[in-house]
């Protein structure tokens, strides 16, 4: 056998010889016996999600919401922002109200805590979770969801006034502007 060659099962069997293979088998059986004769399990596969605190079931079957929740949230956002249509189904606020978890002191967990419902899966899948850059990650906190632009950085004062009217809700009507 050359130095640096890959050891396949057949190559290893030839290298060990009959006595070596028997020794390896006996070693494996001894390890299994020390484990109580039962195979050792590493635990469940995938993230272990905490149960919802409200309601009996989600707005859609669990496998569907796990696979498609981002599409639903994006669609809901687009309907709300672009068309002025607000519904409760598939709203991020609704998700948070059902899935908010409390810590040992009875306070709702924020997204900064790795036990936060959304973070459990997103951390496991290594997917960036940016919803809470603007939105509240717990039900009892109301964040201001507006873009604040310093007055000295706005070139056109009329654009700033229009933005302030919009954020105040004066221009948020179905079908466009006032």
Backbone torsions as a table, in degrees:
resi	resn	phi	psi	omega
1	UNK	NA	133.4	-178.7
2	UNK	-79.9	150.5	175.6
3	UNK	-66.6	131.0	177.9
4	UNK	89.7	-0.6	178.9
5	UNK	-77.4	158.1	-178.3
6	UNK	-81.0	133.1	178.1
7	UNK	-88.6	111.8	173.7
8	UNK	-92.3	173.7	177.9
9	UNK	-58.4	-43.7	-179.2
10	UNK	-66.9	-41.3	179.6
11	UNK	-63.8	-42.2	179.9
12	UNK	-66.1	-40.8	179.5
13	UNK	-60.9	-42.8	177.8
14	UNK	-65.3	-39.3	-177.3
15	UNK	-68.5	-37.3	-178.4
16	UNK	-76.9	-32.3	-175.4
17	UNK	75.9	176.6	-175.8
18	UNK	-63.7	-41.9	-178.9
19	UNK	-67.9	-37.4	179.3
20	UNK	-68.3	-39.2	178.5
21	UNK	-64.7	-40.5	179.3
22	UNK	-65.4	-40.1	178.2
23	UNK	-63.9	-42.5	178.8
24	UNK	-63.5	-41.2	177.6
25	UNK	-62.9	-44.3	180.0
26	UNK	-63.9	-39.9	177.6
27	UNK	-61.7	-45.9	178.9
28	UNK	-60.4	-43.0	178.3
29	UNK	-65.3	-37.1	178.4
30	UNK	-65.0	-41.8	178.3
31	UNK	-63.1	-43.2	178.7
32	UNK	-63.0	-39.5	179.2
33	UNK	-65.7	-38.0	179.3
34	UNK	-67.7	-23.8	178.8
35	UNK	-84.7	12.8	178.2
36	UNK	81.9	16.2	178.5
37	UNK	77.9	-1.9	-178.7
38	UNK	-107.6	143.0	174.9
39	UNK	-64.2	143.7	179.9
40	UNK	-84.0	130.7	178.8
41	UNK	-105.9	138.6	-180.0
42	UNK	-81.5	-10.0	-178.3
43	UNK	116.6	-179.2	-178.4
44	UNK	-65.8	151.2	178.5
45	UNK	-86.9	136.7	178.3
46	UNK	88.9	172.8	-178.8
47	UNK	-71.4	146.2	177.5
48	UNK	-99.0	106.9	-175.1
49	UNK	-86.3	135.9	174.1
50	UNK	-70.1	151.0	179.6
51	UNK	-71.7	154.4	177.6
52	UNK	-65.6	148.5	-179.2
53	UNK	-89.1	-16.5	179.5
54	UNK	-126.7	151.8	172.3
55	UNK	75.0	160.2	179.7
56	UNK	-93.0	-30.4	-179.2
57	UNK	-148.9	162.2	-178.9
58	UNK	-75.4	172.6	-179.6
59	UNK	-68.2	-15.4	176.0
60	UNK	-147.0	159.1	-178.2
61	UNK	-53.4	144.3	-174.1
62	UNK	-52.2	-48.7	179.9
63	UNK	-59.6	-36.3	179.9
64	UNK	-68.0	-45.3	-177.7
65	UNK	-67.7	-35.6	177.8
66	UNK	-64.5	-39.4	-176.9
67	UNK	-80.8	-33.8	-169.2
68	UNK	-120.4	9.0	-173.9
69	UNK	-57.7	-34.8	-178.8
70	UNK	-67.2	-39.4	177.4
71	UNK	-61.6	-44.3	-179.2
72	UNK	-63.4	-44.3	-179.4
73	UNK	-65.3	-40.9	177.6
74	UNK	-63.8	-42.8	-179.9
75	UNK	-63.7	-43.6	179.1
76	UNK	-62.1	-43.2	178.2
77	UNK	-60.1	-46.4	-179.1
78	UNK	-62.4	-42.9	179.1
79	UNK	-62.9	-40.3	-178.1
80	UNK	-70.9	-50.8	-174.0
81	UNK	-74.0	-45.0	-173.7
82	UNK	-86.4	-31.1	-175.5
83	UNK	-114.4	-6.8	179.3
84	UNK	73.2	16.7	-178.9
85	UNK	-96.0	115.4	179.5
86	UNK	-109.5	126.5	174.1
87	UNK	-131.9	164.9	179.9
88	UNK	-89.0	-29.5	-179.3
89	UNK	-66.3	132.3	179.5
90	UNK	67.2	21.3	175.4
91	UNK	-85.6	141.9	178.8
92	UNK	-60.7	-38.0	178.8
93	UNK	-59.8	-40.8	177.9
94	UNK	-63.8	-40.6	177.9
95	UNK	-60.5	-46.5	-177.5
96	UNK	-64.6	-40.4	-180.0
97	UNK	-62.2	-35.5	179.8
98	UNK	-81.6	-35.5	-169.7
99	UNK	-106.8	8.4	178.6
100	UNK	-66.2	136.3	179.1
101	UNK	-115.5	151.9	179.4
102	UNK	-108.1	151.2	177.2
103	UNK	-85.8	-171.0	-177.6
104	UNK	-63.2	-24.9	-178.9
105	UNK	-93.9	2.6	179.2
106	UNK	86.1	8.7	177.9
107	UNK	-92.4	144.1	177.8
108	UNK	-66.1	138.8	176.7
109	UNK	-72.3	143.1	173.4
110	UNK	-97.2	171.8	-179.9
111	UNK	-65.8	-14.4	177.3
112	UNK	-70.4	-20.5	-179.3
113	UNK	-88.2	129.9	-178.9
114	UNK	-64.7	-12.1	177.3
115	UNK	-85.9	-6.8	179.1
116	UNK	-55.5	136.7	-173.7
117	UNK	-49.8	-49.2	-177.5
118	UNK	-67.4	-37.2	-176.5
119	UNK	-67.7	-30.1	-177.6
120	UNK	-54.0	-51.8	-179.9
121	UNK	-75.1	-44.3	-176.5
122	UNK	-63.6	-38.6	176.0
123	UNK	-65.8	-43.9	-179.5
124	UNK	-59.9	-42.9	-177.0
125	UNK	-87.8	-2.5	-177.9
126	UNK	56.4	47.4	179.2
127	UNK	-111.8	130.4	-179.5
128	UNK	-63.9	135.4	179.8
129	UNK	-112.0	99.0	-174.4
130	UNK	-111.5	4.0	179.5
131	UNK	-57.2	-36.4	-171.6
132	UNK	-89.3	9.5	169.4
133	UNK	-66.1	-31.5	-179.9
134	UNK	-116.1	-36.0	-174.6
135	UNK	-93.5	156.5	177.7
136	UNK	-72.1	139.2	-179.1
137	UNK	-98.9	6.2	175.8
138	UNK	-146.0	152.5	-170.7
139	UNK	-70.3	-25.0	-174.7
140	UNK	-92.2	8.3	-178.9
141	UNK	-114.9	130.1	175.7
142	UNK	-111.3	114.2	177.3
143	UNK	-95.2	145.1	173.7
144	UNK	-74.3	122.2	-175.4
145	UNK	-103.3	55.0	-178.0
146	UNK	-129.8	150.2	175.8
147	UNK	-83.8	120.4	-179.9
148	UNK	-101.2	118.9	179.8
149	UNK	-113.4	122.8	177.5
150	UNK	-58.2	139.1	-175.5
151	UNK	-59.9	-32.4	-178.3
152	UNK	-73.7	-9.1	-179.5
153	UNK	-101.7	1.4	-179.9
154	UNK	-99.8	124.5	-178.0
155	UNK	-73.4	-46.1	-174.1
156	UNK	-108.8	112.6	-178.0
157	UNK	-62.3	-29.1	-179.9
158	UNK	-68.6	-33.0	175.8
159	UNK	-66.4	-39.2	178.1
160	UNK	-64.2	-43.1	178.8
161	UNK	-63.5	-41.5	178.4
162	UNK	-64.0	-40.7	178.1
163	UNK	-63.7	-43.5	179.4
164	UNK	-63.9	-40.0	176.7
165	UNK	-62.8	-42.9	179.8
166	UNK	-61.0	-48.0	-178.6
167	UNK	-66.0	-27.0	177.7
168	UNK	-79.1	-4.8	176.6
169	UNK	92.4	3.7	-177.3
170	UNK	-74.0	-24.7	-177.6
171	UNK	-108.2	2.4	-175.4
172	UNK	-90.1	81.4	177.2
173	UNK	-129.1	153.1	-179.9
174	UNK	-61.7	132.6	176.3
175	UNK	95.8	-2.6	176.2
176	UNK	130.7	-146.6	-173.5
177	UNK	-92.3	171.9	178.8
178	UNK	-75.2	NA	NA
